[in-house]
Amino acid sequence: MIRKLYAAALLALASTLPAQAQQGVSMAVNYTDFSSWSVYGSASAANSTPGNGFTYSVLALTQPGSNDSVGAAFAPTAIALNLNEAFSFDFYFYIVGDALRGDGLSFTLAREPGSGGSGSALGYEGIEHSVALAIDTFNFDDEPASPSLQLLQNGSTQPLAVTETGLGDDIRNSWAQSLVTLSFTPSGMGDATGTLSGSFLYYTMPDDPFSYTVYTVSSAVDLSSLLAEGQNPEDALLYYGFTAANGAASDGHFIASAAPVPEPGAGLMLLAGLASLAWVGARRRAGRR
């Protein structure tokens, strides 16, 4: 199942935010081949070209209908980051399931790739020397109401900051994929400190990529724990990837990327979000009015 992707909404959101950081990776705009990634636990990746003008790469972290799953996947090579400069990463995700909702997923930057604990651990708990932006979809009575957007660090699921969305089950039954961004703004002190921010764009109306709500979360952070011993903040080497777990639930957690074929020119890459025939049809109908 491949939900709708909307590059137009991504561009609309970008116009309301500060200039994009030069460091990082946009998996929302640029095609990512998840089949080349290192996968752990229940995670798997598959590519397809169904003949509608697009190639898809879909990363399944947990499988729908199978509970107590833990999955993780990381890019095959570390990325060089200067932790005294701004960076950002973004991606599209969707969740499939019914009945009990749980547990959630994370986007993680880590010194070493791997998979963490199950259930409420989100596949992240235990991944040391890391930071993560989590979409937590289950809560116990003494925890923030789910679904929530959380910032995590150093393998702990005790959040640095939390934003409750109030979306309930709608977070996994959305007709469109949701856009998530993790960004870092340095303090200017030259010590790998600054502000870590996450945003979660949720589409609110079918076939309208300009109707959405954005939830945000931010926290002051010290990223020096991501550095190897003796490593300078300007020379960080970090793996980026995803973790997920579903505990007693049976949700499937997916990350997807799309690209037009046969020519992946820069101009055409902006159309990767228009990967749904339904959206293309809607545009054509609007043009005939």
C-alpha positions in Angstrom: 0.0 0.0 0.0 1.5 3.4 -1.0 -0.3 6.4 0.3 -0.4 9.8 -1.5 2.8 11.9 -1.5 2.5 15.7 -1.8 5.6 17.6 -2.9 3.5 20.8 -3.3 2.6 20.8 0.4 6.3 20.3 1.2 7.1 23.4 -0.8 4.3 25.3 0.9 5.6 24.4 4.3 9.2 25.3 3.3 8.0 28.8 2.5 7.0 29.4 6.1 10.2 28.1 7.6 13.8 29.5 7.8 16.1 28.8 4.8 16.8 25.1 4.6 20.1 23.9 6.1 22.8 23.0 3.7 23.6 19.8 5.7 21.3 16.8 5.9 19.1 14.7 3.6 15.7 15.3 2.2 14.1 11.9 1.7 10.8 13.7 1.1 12.0 15.4 -2.1 14.9 13.2 -3.2 14.5 9.5 -4.0 15.9 7.1 -1.4 16.6 3.5 -2.3 15.8 1.8 1.0 16.7 -1.6 -0.4 20.4 -0.6 0.0 20.0 0.1 3.7 21.0 -2.1 6.6 17.9 -3.6 8.2 17.3 -5.1 11.6 14.6 -7.2 13.2 11.3 -7.1 11.4 12.3 -4.4 8.9 12.4 -5.0 5.2 12.5 -2.9 2.0 11.2 -3.3 -1.5 11.2 -1.3 -4.7 8.6 -1.3 -7.4 7.9 0.4 -10.7 4.1 -0.3 -11.3 4.0 1.5 -14.7 2.3 4.7 -13.6 5.5 6.8 -14.3 7.0 6.4 -10.8 9.4 4.1 -9.0 8.7 3.5 -5.3 10.9 2.4 -2.5 9.1 1.4 0.6 10.7 0.6 4.0 8.5 -1.5 6.3 9.7 -1.3 9.9 6.9 -3.5 11.3 4.5 -5.6 9.4 0.7 -5.0 9.7 -1.1 -7.9 11.5 2.0 -9.0 13.3 2.4 -7.8 16.9 5.4 -7.6 19.2 7.6 -6.6 16.2 10.7 -4.4 16.4 12.4 -3.1 13.3 15.1 -0.7 12.4 16.9 0.4 9.2 19.8 2.8 8.7 21.6 4.2 5.6 24.5 2.0 4.7 27.2 4.7 5.2 27.6 7.4 7.8 27.0 11.0 6.8 29.5 13.8 7.7 28.0 16.6 9.8 29.4 19.7 11.4 27.5 19.9 14.7 28.3 23.6 14.9 26.2 24.3 11.8 22.5 23.9 11.0 21.3 20.6 9.5 17.9 19.1 8.6 16.4 15.7 7.6 12.9 15.0 6.3 10.8 12.1 5.2 7.3 10.8 4.6 5.7 8.0 6.8 2.4 6.2 7.3 1.0 3.8 9.7 -1.5 1.0 8.9 -3.6 -0.8 11.6 -6.8 -1.2 13.5 -8.0 -2.0 17.0 -5.3 -1.2 19.6 -2.9 1.6 18.5 0.8 1.2 19.2 3.6 1.9 19.7 5.4 4.2 17.3 8.5 5.0 15.3 11.5 7.3 15.4 13.9 9.0 13.0 17.3 8.5 14.6 20.8 10.0 14.2 23.4 7.7 15.9 27.1 7.1 16.1 26.4 3.4 15.4 23.3 1.9 13.7 21.2 -0.8 15.4 17.9 -1.7 16.9 16.6 -1.1 20.4 13.9 -2.4 22.7 10.3 -3.5 21.9 6.9 -2.0 22.7 7.1 1.4 24.2 10.9 1.4 23.6 10.0 2.1 19.9 13.0 0.1 18.7 15.0 3.1 19.9 15.7 2.6 23.6 19.2 1.4 24.1 20.7 3.0 21.0 23.4 5.1 22.7 25.1 8.2 21.4 22.1 9.3 19.5 19.2 11.7 19.1 15.8 11.0 17.7 12.5 12.5 16.8 9.7 10.0 17.7 6.1 9.7 16.8 4.7 7.9 19.9 1.3 6.3 19.3 0.7 4.6 22.6 0.7 5.8 26.2 0.3 4.5 29.7 -1.6 6.6 32.3 1.4 8.4 33.5 2.8 9.3 30.1 2.0 12.1 27.5 -1.3 11.4 25.7 -0.6 9.8 22.3 -0.1 10.4 19.5 2.7 12.7 20.5 5.8 14.2 18.9 8.8 13.6 21.1 12.6 14.4 21.1 14.8 11.7 22.6 18.5 11.4 23.3 21.1 8.7 24.0 18.8 5.7 23.8 16.4 6.9 26.5 12.6 7.1 25.9 12.3 9.8 28.6 11.6 12.7 26.3 13.5 16.0 26.2 10.3 17.6 24.9 6.8 16.5 23.9 3.9 17.9 21.9 0.6 16.1 22.0 -1.3 16.1 18.7 -4.8 14.9 19.8 -5.1 13.0 16.5 -6.0 9.6 18.1 -6.5 6.8 15.6 -6.5 9.3 12.7 -2.7 9.3 12.8 -2.6 5.8 11.2 -5.7 5.9 9.1 -4.8 9.0 7.2 -5.5 8.8 3.4 -2.1 10.6 2.8 1.4 10.2 4.0 2.6 12.6 6.7 5.7 14.8 6.4 8.2 14.9 9.2 11.3 17.2 9.6 14.1 17.1 12.2 16.3 20.2 12.2 19.1 21.6 14.3 20.0 25.2 14.9 23.4 25.7 16.5 23.9 28.0 19.5 26.9 29.7 17.9 29.1 28.8 20.9 31.1 26.3 18.9 30.4 23.4 21.4 27.8 21.3 19.5 25.0 22.8 21.5 21.8 24.4 20.1 18.1 23.8 19.5 16.8 20.5 18.1 13.3 20.9 16.5 10.8 18.5 15.0 7.8 19.2 12.8 5.0 16.9 11.8 2.7 17.9 8.9 -0.6 16.1 8.8 -2.9 16.5 5.8 -6.5 17.2 6.9 -8.6 17.1 3.6 -8.6 14.5 0.8 -7.1 15.6 -2.5 -6.0 18.9 -1.1 -2.3 19.1 -0.5 -2.6 22.7 0.9 -4.9 21.7 3.8 -2.8 20.5 6.7 -1.9 21.1 10.3 1.7 21.3 11.5 2.7 20.2 15.0 6.1 21.2 16.3 8.4 20.3 19.2 11.8 21.7 20.2 14.4 21.5 23.0 17.9 22.8 23.8 20.4 20.0 23.3 24.1 19.1 23.7 25.1 16.9 20.8 28.6 16.3 22.0 27.6 12.7 23.1 27.3 11.9 19.4 31.0 12.4 19.0 33.6 9.7 19.2 36.4 10.2 21.7 38.7 13.0 20.5 36.4 13.9 17.6 35.7 17.5 16.9 32.1 18.8 16.5 33.0 19.8 12.9 33.9 16.2 12.0 31.0 14.1 13.2 30.1 10.9 11.3 26.6 9.8 12.0 24.2 7.1 10.7 20.6 8.2 10.0 17.7 5.8 9.9 14.4 4.7 11.5 13.2 2.5 14.3 9.7 1.2 15.2 7.9 -1.2 17.5 4.2 -2.2 17.9 4.1 -4.1 21.2 0.7 -5.7 21.8 -0.7 -3.9 18.8 -0.3 -5.0 15.2 0.4 -1.7 13.4 2.6 -1.5 10.3 5.1 1.4 10.2 6.2 2.5 6.8 8.6 5.0 5.2 8.2 5.6 1.5 10.1 7.4 -1.3 9.1 8.0 -4.9 10.8 9.2 -8.1 9.6 9.7 -11.7 10.9 7.5 -14.4 12.7 7.3 -16.7 14.5 10.6 -16.2 15.2 11.8 -12.6 15.9 15.4 -13.6 16.0 18.0 -10.9 12.7 19.6 -12.1 10.9 16.3 -12.3 12.1 15.4 -8.8 9.8 18.1 -7.4 6.9 16.0 -8.8 7.9 12.9 -6.7 5.2 13.9 -4.2 2.5 13.6 -6.9 2.9 9.9 -7.0 -0.8 9.2 -6.7 -2.9 8.7 -9.8 -5.9 10.0 -7.8 -4.1 13.3 -7.3 -3.1 13.5 -11.0 -6.8 12.8 -11.9 -7.9 15.5 -9.6 -5.6 18.0 -11.3 -6.9 17.0 -14.7 -10.5 17.4 -13.7 -9.8 20.8 -12.2 -8.1 21.8 -15.5 -11.3 21.0 -17.5 -13.5 23.2 -15.4 
